Amino acid sequence: MNRNEIWRSYGTDYTEMTKRLLRQAGLAEMIPSGASRIAIKPNLVTPSPASFGGTTHPEVVAGIIEYLQEHGYRDIVIAEGSWVGDRTAEAFEYCGYRELADKYHVRLIDTQKEGSFTVECGGEKIRICECVRSWDYLINVPVLKGHCQTHITCALKNLKGLIPNAEKRSFHTRGLHRPIACLNRCIRQDFIVIDHICGDLDFEEGGNPVVRNCVCAAADPVLADAFVCSLLRYDVSDVPYIQMAEELGVGSADLSSLRLITCEGESYEDLPAERRLLDVSYAVDESDSCSACYGTLIPALERLKAEGLLDSLHETISIGQGHRGKTGTLGVGNCTSKFSFCIKGCPPDEEEIYQGLRKYLSGVR
């Protein structure tokens, strides 16, 4: 498989179609040694089922493990850290990865419990989880989906699960894009298996899955993310970390050189163009907010909008670390604790935000 190629497989037996995809892409020939220590990095942002559109299907990871074990690889780990506000241990359990690890005798690494070390790449100092030092080959298994702050998330952003929670918060205070690009200069992903089965096209945590029953393989994470932009009708320039990563030598965003190969199944990539996010974002004053906090606010606003209550909101809702220590009228999250009306939590959940804003809008203080 060449770096300018993306291979696709369609079907409903996700384990078998993943194995077929890896056989045809020739993954085993790309791994340097049979003694290589291999890490698999899924996306388990929250403890929610893959069918919800936010997390990597365990069947896809099962297909990767079966393929590797059939080719003699035995030193395999699954490493992940959920977003700030959720516990990876719960995601491992709820998303079926504890059962997966027991079945295939692979080890789970909860990066939220890992120590870290600091590296400097592209002018950014980044803390990385200690486990990254312990493997030779990284297979990244992101979900192709939208994101309420960066428009898309796939191969490049998925590496955030390999940094401590405090560093995730720091990424948001630094603007997300440059740190994400530099992180990918620090950590090399050797192969990418993209879960394009039913990702949510708006929100990282899922909730509105769009079924495509597809698994993709790529060797270049920058090209993979540029391809995702094209599918979701964004320009690459709409997601600045892609071009930043290209400039750092992580890969190429040149879609004119892309060779798209469909292994089997019917290709149908006409994804919906609507964006639920745009309907309510005007009500938010977001400044360096963590994805978990912002991601739970938007669905709460949608519920209020559907009930006709959002029209009575005459001030913006402040959210994010950029508001820390400041005063104002209406805020969400602990960073806005000095605001006159604050829905506290780090992050508060969707129901808390919804009920809190309903209380505010009803005039009850």
N, C-alpha and C positions, 0 to 999 in steps of 0.2 A: 504494500500500500504506500502510495506517494503522499507527500505533505499537501499537495494541491487537490487531493481527492476527498470526497465525503461519500461513504457507502451507506445505503439505506436498505432496510428490510421491513416488510409489512406483514402483518398477520395477527393472530390472537393467542397463539401459544408463545408467550414472551420468552420463556426459557429456551425453547428449541430454536426460535428465530434468532435469538442472540448468539447461540452457539454456531448456527449456520453463518451468520454475519462475520463472526470472528474467524471461522475457518476460511471463508472466501477472502477476507482481508489479510489473512496470513499473520495474525498476531504473534503466534509462537515464534515465527522467524524473526520478529522484531525485538524480542526479549534477549538481552545479551547472553545469559547463561541459565542453564537448568537449575543452578543453585541460587538464582536471584531471589531476594526477599521482595515480595510484591505486596503493595498496598492498594486497596480499592477504596475510593472516596465517593460515597453516594451523597445525595442531598436529602437530609432528614431535618429540615428546618424546624419542623414542629412534630409533635406526636399525632399525626393524622394519616389516614389511609392513603395509599398512592392514588386510589380512584378519585380522591378529592382534588387532585391536580397540583399538589405542591411537593410531593416527596417521591423519591426514586422507587420504582417497583422492585420488591425483593426478588421477583422472578427473573428480572434482568441480571441482577447481581448473582443469582443462582446459576444462570447460564454462563456468566464469566468464570465463576469458580469451577463449575463442571468442566468447562473447556480447559482451564489451566491445569486442573488435576489430571485430566486425561492426557495431558502433555507432560506429566511428571513434576509439575510444580506443587510443592507442599508447604512452603513457608509463605502463607497468605494471611493478611490481616485486613479488617475493615475498619477504617478510621473516619470519625466524624465528630463534629461539635455543633449542636443545634444553636439557633439564634438566641440572643440575650432575652431572658424571660422564660425560656423553656429548658427542660433538663434532657440531655442526650440519652440518659439511661431510660427515660420514659419513651422516647422516640424509638430506641432500639427495641424495646418490648412491644410497643403498640404497633409499630410498622412491620413487625415480623422478622426483625434482624437477629433477635436473641435465638429464635427457633432456627433461623438460617445458620447461625454460627454453630449451634449444637449439631445440626444435621451434617455439616461439611467439615466440622472440626477445625474451624478457623477462629481466630481471636478478634474480639471487638475492642477497639481503642476509643475511649471517650475523651476527646481532646479538651473538654471542659475541665478534666481532672489532671491534665498534663502540666508539667513544668514547661518553661520556655527559654529560648535564647534569642539574642538580638543580632540581626544582620543589617547591613546597609546596602541598598540597591537603588540605583537611579536617584540618589540624593535623599531617599527616605530611610529612616531607621524603623525596622519592623520586627516585632516580637513574633516568633514562630514556635509552635508546639514542639517539644523535645522529640516526639516520636518520628518526626520527619527525617531525623538523622539515621533512623534504624532500618530504612528500606532502600532498595536499589531501583525499583521500577514502580511508577505511580500510574494507576488506571483511574481516571476521573470519570464519574458516572453522574453527570448533572441531569436535571430535568429542563427541557426546553419550555420556558414559560416567561410571562411578563413580570414586571417589577414596578411597584408604585413610585419609585424614586429614580431608577436608572433605565426605565422602559423595558429592558430585557435582562434576563439572567440565564447564563448557561455555563460554558466551560471556564471562563476566566473568573467570574465572580464566585463560583463554587468553591474555590480554594480558601475562601474566608473561613470555612469550617476547620481550617488547620492553624488558626491563630486563637489566642486566649480571648475570653469575653471582653476584658479590659481593652484589648487591642481592637476588637470589633467596634467598641464605642469610639475609640480614638480615630478609626477610619472615617467615621461620620463627621467628627469635628474637623477633620482635614479635607473633607470634600469628597470622599469615597473614590473618585475616579483615579487620581494619581496613585494613591496607596494600592488600589486593586491592580493597576498596571505593574507597579513595582513588585508587589507580592508574586506575580507570575514570572518576574525576572529572578526572584529568589528561589522559588519552588518550581521545578520542571515537572510538568505533567507529560508523561511519555505516550499515553494513548488515551483517547476519549471515546466512551460509549454513551451516546446521548439518548435519554429516555424521552422520546417524543410520542408517548402513548396517549396521554390525555392532560397535558399541562394547562394550567390556567393562564390565559393570555394577558391578564392584568395584574394579578397579585401573587407574590412569592409564596404565600402560605396556602394558596389554593382556595377552592370554593366554587369555582365556575369552570369545571374541566371541559376542554374541547378535544374530543376523541379523534385521534389519527392513527392509533395502533401501529406506530412506527418506532424502530430502533435504528439509530445512526452510528457510524464509526468514523472517527477522524483522527488525524495525527497532529494537526495544527490548531491550537485553541483559538487563536486570533481569527483564522479563516472560519472556524466553526461559529464563532459569535457573529462575524460579519454575515454569514449565511442566515443565522437566526434573525438578524435585523431585516434581511430581505424578505423572509417569510412573514414577519410581523409588520411589514410595511414601514419600517424606519430606515432612515439613512444611517450609515455607519457613523457619521458626524453627530447624530443624535445621542450616541453612547460614547462619550469621550474616552473612556478607558480602553476602548478597542484600538483606536489610533495611537494612544499613548503606549500601549503594549507593543504595537508594531514598531514604533520608534525606538523602543528599548531592545528590539531584536528578538522578541518572544515568538513572532510569526508574521504572517502576511495577511492583510485584509483585502487583497486584490481578488475580487470576485470574478474578474474577467479570466483569471487563470483556473477557476474552479472546475473540476471534473466531477460531475454528480453521477453516481453509479447506483442503480436500483437492482438489488440482487434477486428479489422475488416479491411477489405481491403487487397490488395495484397502487400506483402513486396518485395521491390526491392531496395537493398542498394549497388549495384555495382557502386559506384561513380567514375567518371573519375580520372585517376591518374596524368594527365598533370598538370603542374604548370606554368601559364603564367609568374609569378613573376620572376622565375629563369633566364629567358632569358635576362633580362635587369639589374638585380641587381648588376652585375659586374661593372657597370658604376657609381655607387653611393658610396660616402664616407659618411655614415650615422652615426651621433653621437647624441644620446638623442633627436631625432626629435619627434615632436608630430605626432600622427597618421594622423591628417588632412593634414599636410604638406607633409609627406612622401606618403600618400595615393593618393594625387593629382599629385605627381611627376611621379609615375610609369606608369599610363595610358598615360601621355604625352610622356614618353620615348618609350612606345610601338608604338605610332603613328609615331615617328621619325624612329624607327627601321623598321616599315612596309614600310616607304618611302625610306629606304636605307641610311638615313642620319646619323644614330647613329654610323655607322662604321667610320665616319670621326672625331669622338670625340676622342682626344688623351689625355685628362685629365679627372679625375673623377669629378663628381658633388658633392660638399659638401652641406650637409643639416643637420640642427639640432642645438639644444641649446649648444652642445659641441663645436661648432665653433664660439660661440658668442665672439666678441672682437678680434678674430683672423683675419689674412689676408690670402689671397690665390688667386687663379685664377678664379674659376667659382663656384658660389654658388646660392642656391635657398632659399628664405625666409629671413625675416628681421634679423635672427640670423647671416647671412653671409653678412651683409650690408657693411663690410669693405673689401670685396673681390673685385678684379679688375672688374669683371663682376657679378652683382648680380640681380637676378629676385626677386624684393621685394614683400612683402605681408605677412600677418600672419593669415592664409596662403594665398599665391597666388593661384588662381584657375588654373584648368588644362589648359585652353586655354592660360592664361598668361604665364605659364611655357612653353607650346609648342611653342608659338610664340617667346618667349624670347630665347629659345634654338635654334630655327631655325635661328634667327638673329645672334646668336653667331656663329653657325656652318657655316653660309654664309660668315663670316668674317667681318660683319658690326658691328662696335663698337659704 
